[in-house]
Structures are given as C-alpha cells and as structure tokens.
C-alpha cells in the first residue's frame, strides 16, 4: 500500500490546472525543450495503457470480491486507494465518491493502521474537505505513519489552502537540486508559483531523467504538469507537445486529454479539439469540459451547439454543487463569471475563499467582485494576493485592477 499512498499524495495538487491568462506569452528558454524531452515511448518504455488500466481494474474487482466475503478494514482501505487512483486517471466521480466512503469506514474500523488514515486524508483532500483531512493526518501521525508520507500529503494540503508561511522552507530551497522524481516536481511547482517558468521547467526536465519505473502514470502526470506550466504562460504550441506525450502514454488520462483539447482550440485545430472534448466529456461528465466545448463551438460559429453545451455545463455544475459543494465551488464560480452571472459567481468565490486562502482563490474573488461592482472588496482581495509575494501568471489578470486600487481618487 505504501507506494500507492505516495503516488496519491503527489497527485493531490496535480489535477487542477489554471486557465491560461489573456496576456502576451513571455519568452521561455528553448534549450530545455530539446531532444529527449518529452521522452517518446521508444526512448523510455512504460507499460501500455491497456495493460496498466486492465491491471488496476482487475485489482479493484478482486478487492471488491474480498470485500463481499470479509470486509475488513485493510480490504476497504486498499479498495479505497485503488478507486481513488482510478478517479485521478479517468475522472469518474463515482470512483471518487466510493473511495471517500470506503476510506472513512476503513480508518474508523482500524484506527491503529496509519496507512488507512493517509488514504482517508487523500480522499478527503480530493473533495476539498481540508479541515477533516488535516484531522486524518493527525490520526495517521498518532498511529505511527512514516514522516515522509505525512510530509507529502501535508504540504499538498498547505499549498491547496494557501498556508504559504508553513511552506517557507520549501520555497527557500526550491532552486536547489535534489535527486528525487517527486521532490523535483514539487520544487518545479514552487518555482512556477514564484514566477520562474524556466526554473520550473528545468526541474520538470530533470525529474523525467530520474524516473526509471514502468508505470506510465507518473510520466503522463509529469508531462501534463509541464504542459500546464507552459499553457498558463500562453505557450500553446510547446504545451501541446507535452500534453500529446502524456496522452500517448495514457490516452484515458483525462487531465492530459482536456488540456490537449484546450491547446488545439487555441491553435485553431477546432475539429481535432472537438473530438477530444467529446471523448473526455463522455468519460467524465465534467461540466468544466462542457463549458470549454461551448466556447469552442462559439468560436466555430455553431451557436446552437454552443448553447446546448453551455446549458449542459450549467446543469452539471448545479448537480455537483448539490453533491460536493466544497470541491466544485471554485470551478463553478469561474464558469458563472465567464457567462456573465457575476453576483452568483461572487457568492461562490466568497464561499470558496472561506475554505482555502490560496492565491488562486484570492484572484478569483478579486475578479468576481470587480465584475459584480464590489470594487472595495475586489481591491482588498487583490491586495491580499499581491501580499503573498508569489507571482503566478494569473496575477496578471488583476494587474489593471491593482493599478486602479492604488491610484489616487479624483474628486
């Protein structure tokens, strides 16, 4: 179970990519994107997606059968972990919901097993139930969980919640090399938060060379993170290369598929992007991708198709908010803001900020408040975002607002 837990911890923050800002693309060092990055399957062989997912599905079936016969805590915990992993890959909500239920039951039934609390913390974090996840981590520590496992999950929780003060040491050492795949990826994320795209890309590139296993998911995940970093800076063509590499290794990995579609849309390959969006919508039923498809159809001049996709997205978000409000408040607020329902977007942005104080949530509140005419609230959120000292590319979205907030008032 240990390796599965570590992987889940790494993926906690890896599935939510921010949209690319509507600002000119900044230069990026091209020497980082030379031969052997990303590696092709011929250069670095990994298990085929069919075999990998077949094994995971078979494991879930075996554990399900064991659960029907015995149903002890260890079986529940292992099944929860396997379902949560499949949820991370395929994006099917039913897997995540069942993992959430099983993980809680397993941890309650055998509180002396630290790994069960770690699985529970990972499941709770996936649904943005951060305070309860923190409690699960404390229970894991009390039960004797390995410090490295605790650290991996804990720092992802802190990052998601905006507890940047607790990550000060991580930020201070983020430009130092380390001989570890997952730690390099973490440091790359930190460099990106500090406005250093080249530094982030350097660590993603280095992490690739430390990976020697045959599991295709870590490389697909790593390439998706590099792609997201480039996409957030407006480098659509370069980003597409990495999403395509991730998609090639694991076509069912929804994070790679939907971002590949986003790049194709930005690059004008609308038919190609439409097919990808339709496939990932069939797989996940995620309203975020329905909304993206609506924007694509608008761009293609298909107003009726765009309206249908947008209605489906609205209905999908309503359903998700009713089931898992904390997990989907931020994405729903962004959707409402995009379609001009500013007051509703602001209400959700405020609600989201109560759950997490990260810089992305502050930027969303600033944008929503400004759109809804709450200028003072927008300025307060923008000031808090600037005060973090972090420089993600999305900060440019509120640069004009920040200037207007600091400008002297005219009578």
C-alpha positions, 0 to 999 in steps of 0.5 A: 500500500505504501507506494500507492499512498505516495503516488496519491499524495503527489497527485493531490495538487496535480489535477487542477490546472489554471486557465491560461491568462489573456496576456502576451506569452513571455519568452521561455528558454528553448534549450530545455525543450530539446531532444529527449524531452518529452521522452517518446515511448521508444526512448523510455518504455512504460507499460501500455495503457491497456495493460496498466488500466486492465491491471488496476481494474482487475485489482479493484474487482478482486478487492471488491470480491474480498470485500463481499466475503470479509470486509475488513478494514485493510480490504476497504482501505486498499479498495479505497486507494485503488478507486481513488487512483482510478478517479485521478486517471479517468475522472469518474466521480463515482470512483471518487465518491466510493473511495471517500466512503470506503476510506472513512469506514476503513480508518474508523474500523482500524484506527491503529493502521496509519496507512488507512488514515493517509488514504482517508486524508487523500480522499478527503483532500480530493473533495476539498474537505481540508479541515477533516483531512488535516484531522486524518493526518493527525490520526495517521501521525498518532498511529505511527505513519512514516514522516515522509508520507505525512510530509507529502500529503501535508504540504499538498494540503498547505499549498491547496489552502494557501498556508504559504508561511508553513511552506517557507522552507520549501520555497527557500530551497526550491532552486536547489537540486535534489535527486528525487522524481517527486521532490523535483516536481514539487520544487518545479511547482514552487518555482512556477508559483514564484514566477520562474517558468524556466526554473520550473521547467528545468526541474520538470526536465530533470525529474523525467531523467530520474524516473526509471519505473514502468508505470506510465502514470507518473510520466503522463502526470509529469508531462501534463504538469509541464504542459500546464506550466507552459499553457498558463504562460500562453505557450500553446504550441510547446504545451501541446507537445507535452500534453500529446506525450502524456496522452500517448502514454495514457490516452484515458488520462483525462487531465492530459486529454482536456488540456490537449483539447484546450491547446488545439482550440487555441491553435485553431485545430477546432475539429481535432479539439472537438473530438477530444472534448467529446471523448473526455466529456463522455468519460467524465461528465465534467461540466468544466469540459462542457463549458470549454466545448461551448466556447469552442463551438462559439468560436466555430460559429455553431451557436446552437451547439454552443448553447446546448453545451453551455446549458449542459455545463450549467446543469452539471455544475448545479448537480455537483454543487448539490453533491460536493459543494466544497470541491466544485465551488471554485470551478463553478464560480469561474464558469458563472463569471465567464457567462456573465452571472457575476453576483452568483459567481461572487457568492461562490468565490466568497464561499470558496475563499472561506475554505482555502486562502490560496492565491488562486482563490484570492484572484478569483474573488478579486475578479468576481467582485470587480465584475459584480461592482464590489470594487472595495472588496475586489481591491482588498482581495487583490491586495491580499494576493499581491501580499503573498509575494508569489507571482503566478501568471494569473496575477496578471489578470488583476494587474489593471485592477491593482493599478486602479486600487492604488491610484489616487481618487479624483474628486 
